[in-house]
């Protein structure tokens, strides 16, 4: 009965946005089909399908309709921002390894947030390092959350009950705590820190104690684990924790140690996870949100550098967190200028840029990452981008 009430509330919220009537019908039909893959969840009055979309009854979702579906803004919809370069963990697959420089101060981060919103960003993710190590995270969250959905990615390090509540009051709508394995030893090993597992479980408990906060877990899967059926065991464990969502992704070939066919998933692996997500989301309980479903050719494709942008803790601007290259630094060039250039170089395609091009990255980089802007441009001149995914073909059609 609760599920039916939430679904009715979802359609009432969508029907209450008359601007949707001005959106191209083919886009509306496509989005209805996509949204139908997820059950709506009412968390503190917010109607949430999954954590990488703004709540459908939020101002951020209204901006998505006006600025992107109606006006088809040139700017990105999604951005991640590194709030701190510091992290107590040493993950074997860390996408930030090798990044360095002078960390952005709070005023620089606030400026980045403001400029991203001006470009059209309707969803922001706080990352790092460990974003909770930024003492001004509550203030930064408050600056973004008025008309933008804000999500936190965290190991749980540094979390207190008061901080969890303050973040929710500041407007944080969702959080994903990193937890890669149901076995303590395996999680601690992949994270390079003894006690990481217990720290994550404690953080989940604290976040679940905050009213109105959408709480999830982010899990990085190995190709071998996917093929051994370990994803199913992990999801069963995560559901037992009482979290709202499992956000899952395969380990990306962002580091030289992962530039091998032994680690990069095949299309059959991706489709296995897509089927697993769809099966989970037909039942009550845990929502499964698989990145490879969102960025598959059936839906939105890879929008790194196109509708997605990453500003790391040092101010370097990258296509996404998994793409170890910089197209410029905010201290040297205006952010909007860097993003415009990046979009001209990344046309959007139907599958993950890194999964397709890691061998080319290995050739151009000489094993040294992230790539400088000069080397990034040299690499991109050699890339043969594939066709766009279904949504983007509709989006750009006349």
C-alpha positions in Angstrom: 0.0 0.0 0.0 2.8 2.4 0.8 4.4 1.7 -2.6 1.2 2.5 -4.3 0.8 5.8 -2.4 4.4 6.8 -3.2 3.9 6.0 -6.9 0.7 8.1 -7.0 2.6 10.9 -5.3 5.3 10.6 -8.0 2.9 11.0 -10.8 1.1 13.8 -9.0 4.4 15.6 -8.6 5.2 15.2 -12.3 1.7 16.3 -13.3 2.2 19.4 -11.2 5.0 20.6 -13.5 3.1 22.2 -16.4 6.5 22.9 -18.1 6.8 19.2 -18.9 4.0 19.7 -21.5 6.5 21.9 -23.5 9.1 19.2 -23.6 9.5 17.2 -26.8 7.2 14.1 -26.5 9.9 11.7 -27.6 12.0 12.8 -24.6 9.1 12.5 -22.2 8.3 9.0 -23.4 11.9 8.0 -23.1 12.3 9.3 -19.6 9.0 7.7 -18.5 10.4 4.4 -19.7 13.6 4.9 -17.8 12.0 6.1 -14.6 9.8 3.1 -14.7 12.9 0.9 -14.0 13.0 2.3 -10.4 10.5 2.3 -7.6 9.8 5.7 -6.0 10.9 6.1 -2.4 9.5 8.7 -0.1 12.3 9.9 2.2 11.3 12.7 4.4 8.9 14.0 1.8 11.4 13.8 -1.0 10.4 11.5 -3.9 13.5 9.7 -4.9 14.0 7.2 -7.7 17.8 6.9 -7.3 20.5 9.0 -5.9 21.9 10.3 -9.2 18.7 12.0 -10.1 17.3 15.0 -8.1 14.1 14.1 -6.1 11.3 14.6 -8.6 9.5 17.0 -6.4 12.6 19.2 -5.8 13.5 22.6 -7.3 16.6 20.9 -8.9 14.3 18.6 -10.9 12.3 21.6 -12.0 15.5 23.2 -13.3 16.3 19.9 -15.1 13.0 20.2 -17.0 13.4 23.9 -17.8 17.1 24.2 -18.5 17.9 20.9 -20.1 14.8 19.2 -21.4 13.1 22.4 -22.7 16.0 24.8 -23.5 18.6 22.0 -24.0 21.3 23.9 -22.2 24.9 23.6 -23.5 26.1 23.1 -19.9 26.5 20.0 -17.9 23.8 18.5 -15.7 26.1 16.7 -13.2 29.3 17.6 -11.5 31.5 16.1 -8.8 33.8 18.3 -6.7 36.7 17.3 -4.6 36.4 18.9 -1.2 39.7 17.6 0.2 42.7 15.8 -1.2 43.2 14.0 2.2 42.1 10.5 2.7 42.9 7.8 5.4 42.5 5.0 2.9 44.7 3.8 0.0 42.3 2.0 -2.3 43.8 -0.2 -4.9 41.7 1.3 -7.6 41.8 5.0 -6.4 41.0 7.3 -9.4 42.7 10.2 -7.7 46.2 8.7 -7.5 48.8 11.0 -8.9 46.8 14.2 -8.6 48.6 16.9 -6.8 49.0 20.6 -6.4 47.7 23.3 -4.0 44.3 22.4 -2.6 41.4 24.8 -3.3 40.4 26.9 -0.3 36.8 27.3 0.7 36.1 30.5 -1.2 37.4 28.8 -4.4 35.2 25.8 -3.9 32.2 28.1 -3.3 33.0 29.9 -6.5 33.2 26.6 -8.4 29.8 25.6 -7.0 28.3 28.9 -8.0 29.7 28.7 -11.5 28.7 25.1 -12.1 25.1 26.0 -11.1 25.2 29.0 -13.5 26.2 26.5 -16.3 23.2 24.4 -15.6 24.4 21.8 -13.1 21.4 20.3 -11.2 23.2 17.5 -9.3 26.5 17.7 -7.4 28.5 15.0 -5.7 31.0 15.7 -3.0 34.1 13.6 -3.2 37.8 13.8 -2.4 40.0 12.4 -0.9 37.6 12.2 2.0 35.1 15.2 1.8 34.3 15.0 5.5 37.8 16.2 6.2 36.9 19.6 4.9 35.9 21.6 7.9 33.6 23.8 5.9 31.6 21.0 4.2 28.3 22.1 5.9 28.7 25.6 4.6 29.6 24.4 1.1 26.6 22.0 1.1 24.3 24.9 2.1 25.6 27.0 -0.8 24.7 24.3 -3.3 21.6 22.7 -2.1 19.0 25.5 -2.5 18.2 24.5 -6.2 20.7 21.6 -6.7 20.6 18.0 -5.5 23.7 17.3 -3.4 25.1 13.9 -2.7 28.0 12.9 -0.5 30.5 10.1 -1.2 32.4 9.1 1.9 34.4 6.4 3.7 32.8 7.5 6.9 36.0 8.8 8.3 35.5 11.8 10.6 31.7 11.4 10.8 29.9 12.3 14.0 26.2 12.2 14.9 26.1 16.1 14.9 27.9 16.4 11.6 25.5 13.9 9.9 22.5 16.0 11.2 24.1 19.3 10.2 24.7 18.1 6.7 21.0 17.0 6.4 19.9 20.4 7.7 22.2 22.1 5.2 20.3 20.3 2.4 22.2 17.1 1.7 19.7 14.8 0.2 21.7 11.6 -0.2 24.9 9.9 1.0 26.8 6.8 -0.2 29.2 5.2 2.2 31.9 3.1 0.6 31.6 -0.6 1.3 33.0 -3.0 -1.3 32.6 -6.4 0.4 30.5 -8.2 3.1 33.7 -9.7 4.4 35.7 -7.4 6.7 39.1 -8.6 5.7 38.4 -8.2 2.0 37.0 -4.7 2.4 40.0 -3.6 4.5 42.4 -5.1 2.0 40.9 -3.3 -1.0 40.8 -0.1 1.0 44.3 -0.3 2.3 43.2 0.4 5.9 42.6 -1.8 8.8 39.3 -0.9 10.4 37.8 0.6 7.2 34.9 -1.9 7.3 33.9 -1.1 10.9 34.2 2.6 10.2 31.9 2.3 7.2 29.3 0.3 9.2 29.4 2.9 12.0 28.8 5.7 9.4 25.9 3.9 7.9 24.3 3.6 11.4 24.8 7.3 12.1 23.4 8.4 8.7 20.4 6.0 9.1 19.7 7.8 12.4 19.1 11.1 10.6 15.4 11.7 9.6 14.9 12.5 5.9 18.3 11.5 4.6 18.5 9.1 1.7 21.2 6.6 2.8 23.1 4.3 0.4 26.3 2.3 -0.1 28.7 2.7 -3.0 30.5 -0.5 -4.0 33.2 -1.1 -6.5 33.1 -4.5 -8.1 35.9 -6.5 -9.7 35.4 -8.3 -12.9 36.4 -11.6 -11.3 33.9 -11.0 -8.5 31.1 -10.3 -11.0 31.8 -13.5 -12.8 31.9 -15.6 -9.6 28.4 -14.3 -8.6 29.7 -12.3 -5.6 27.6 -9.3 -6.5 24.4 -11.1 -5.5 26.0 -12.0 -2.1 27.1 -8.4 -1.6 23.6 -7.0 -2.4 22.0 -9.4 0.0 24.3 -8.2 2.8 23.7 -4.5 2.0 19.9 -5.1 2.1 20.3 -6.6 5.6 21.9 -3.2 6.7 18.6 -1.4 6.0 20.1 1.1 3.5 17.9 2.6 0.8 20.2 2.1 -2.1 23.2 0.2 -3.4 25.2 2.3 -6.0 27.4 -0.1 -7.8 30.1 0.2 -10.4 32.9 -1.9 -11.8 36.5 -1.0 -11.1 37.5 1.4 -13.9 40.9 1.2 -15.7 41.9 4.6 -14.3 45.3 3.4 -13.0 48.2 1.7 -14.8 47.8 -1.4 -12.6 44.3 -1.8 -14.1 45.2 -1.3 -17.8 44.6 -4.9 -18.6 41.9 -7.0 -20.2 42.1 -9.1 -17.1 40.4 -6.3 -15.1 38.1 -4.5 -17.6 34.6 -5.9 -17.9 33.1 -7.1 -21.1 29.6 -6.3 -22.5 28.3 -9.6 -21.1 29.4 -8.6 -17.6 27.7 -5.2 -17.9 24.5 -6.8 -19.1 24.6 -9.3 -16.3 24.6 -6.4 -13.8 21.9 -4.6 -15.7 19.6 -7.7 -15.4 20.5 -7.9 -11.7 19.5 -4.3 -11.2 16.2 -4.7 -13.0 15.3 -7.8 -11.1 16.0 -6.2 -7.7 14.1 -3.1 -8.5 10.9 -5.0 -9.3 10.6 -6.0 -5.7 10.3 -4.2 -2.4 13.4 -3.3 -0.5 16.8 -2.2 -1.6 17.1 0.0 -4.7 20.0 -1.0 -7.0 21.5 1.8 -9.1 24.2 0.5 -11.5 26.3 3.0 -13.3 26.7 0.8 -16.3 22.9 0.8 -16.7 22.7 4.6 -16.7 25.6 4.9 -19.1 24.7 2.0 -21.4 23.7 2.5 -25.0 20.1 1.8 -24.1 19.8 4.9 -22.0 22.2 7.9 -21.6 25.6 6.6 -22.6 28.9 8.0 -21.4 28.6 11.7 -20.9 32.1 12.3 -19.4 33.2 15.8 -20.4 29.8 16.5 -22.0 27.0 16.5 -19.4 29.4 15.4 -16.5 32.4 17.3 -15.2 34.8 16.7 -12.3 36.7 19.5 -10.5 39.3 17.8 -8.2 40.5 19.1 -4.9 43.4 21.0 -6.6 41.1 22.8 -9.1 42.0 20.6 -12.1 39.0 20.0 -14.4 38.4 16.5 -15.8 35.7 14.8 -17.8 34.7 12.6 -14.9 36.2 11.1 -11.7 37.4 8.0 -13.6 39.2 9.8 -16.4 42.8 10.7 -15.3 43.3 13.8 -17.4 43.0 17.5 -16.9 41.8 20.0 -19.4 42.9 23.0 -17.3 42.9 24.4 -13.8 40.5 27.0 -12.4 43.4 29.2 -11.2 44.7 29.5 -14.7 41.5 29.6 -16.9 37.8 30.4 -16.2 35.9 27.2 -15.4 33.2 27.9 -18.0 35.9 28.2 -20.7 37.5 24.9 -19.7 34.1 23.2 -19.7 33.2 24.6 -23.1 36.5 23.2 -24.6 36.0 19.9 -22.9 32.5 19.5 -24.3 33.9 20.2 -27.8 36.3 17.3 -27.3 33.9 14.9 -25.8 30.8 14.5 -28.0 29.1 11.8 -25.7 29.0 8.2 -26.8 27.2 5.0 -26.1 29.7 3.3 -23.8 32.2 4.2 -21.1 35.1 6.2 -22.4 37.7 4.7 -20.0 36.6 1.1 -20.6 37.1 1.6 -24.4 40.2 3.8 -24.4 42.5 2.7 -21.6 45.0 1.1 -24.0 45.3 4.4 -25.8 45.8 6.2 -22.5 48.6 3.7 -21.7 50.3 4.5 -25.0 50.0 8.3 -24.6 50.7 8.6 -20.9 53.8 6.5 -20.6 52.4 5.4 -17.3 52.3 8.9 -15.8 48.8 10.2 -14.9 46.8 12.3 -14.8 47.5 13.6 -18.3 48.3 17.3 -18.7 46.0 19.3 -20.9 48.5 19.1 -23.8 48.7 15.3 -23.5 44.9 15.0 -23.0 44.4 16.9 -26.3 46.9 14.7 -28.1 45.1 11.6 -26.9 41.7 12.9 -27.9 42.9 13.5 -31.4 43.4 9.8 -31.7 40.1 8.7 -30.2 37.4 7.3 -32.4 34.2 8.2 -30.5 31.3 5.8 -31.1 27.7 6.7 -31.7 25.6 8.3 -29.1 23.2 6.5 -26.8 19.5 6.5 -27.3 18.6 9.5 -25.1 21.4 11.7 -26.5 20.3 10.9 -30.1 16.8 12.0 -29.2 18.1 15.1 -27.3 20.1 16.4 -30.2 17.6 15.5 -33.0 15.9 18.3 -34.8 
